Amino acid sequence: MAGKKQGADATVYQLKISLLGAKPPIWRRVQVPSDTTLNKLHNIIQDSMGWFNYHLHSFFVDGQEYGPIDPYIDETDYEDESKVKLSGLNLAEKYKFRYVYDFGDDWYHEILVEKILPRQEDRHYPFCLKAVRACPPEDCGGIWGYEELLEILQDPQHPEREDRLEWLGGNFDPQEVSLKRINECLREC
């Protein structure tokens, strides 16, 4: 896993974040500073994918689980994500790790380190370079529930279609994603 070592403040990781099981694929390509903590990366994923941060999450890197620490729980099975920077994980190009969001719906994401780049002084980080397909709606039942939702929405005669549209708050286009809106959210992040 070990890769070329550069100054943490001078490098940027280009990550491809893919929602596992989604067909056709749903993914984002983001650039983040190497001094980004896993907690901050969680927020970047939430903003770039379109999740609303309603649920628990964790990262799996090299056999170790990282997540948020609850001060009201004495013991957890994972390390505190707020104390771990990407640069401290010694990531190399082509390395993959996992992120899971919502332990009920189990939205598994693969994070691929595509490139390790020098930081550009004129660019605001984090930055999303590319976004493919809309993120599934929160609480739709995981990848299988999402597939079922899409089938229902595509059938104008389906008896549940109107209820699902009402639940969604109107139309839902699985192809529609706004790179501009993602980057506005990331700028506020």
Order of alpha helices (4+ residues) and beta strands (2+ residues): beta-beta-alpha-beta-beta-beta-beta-beta-beta-alpha-alpha-alpha
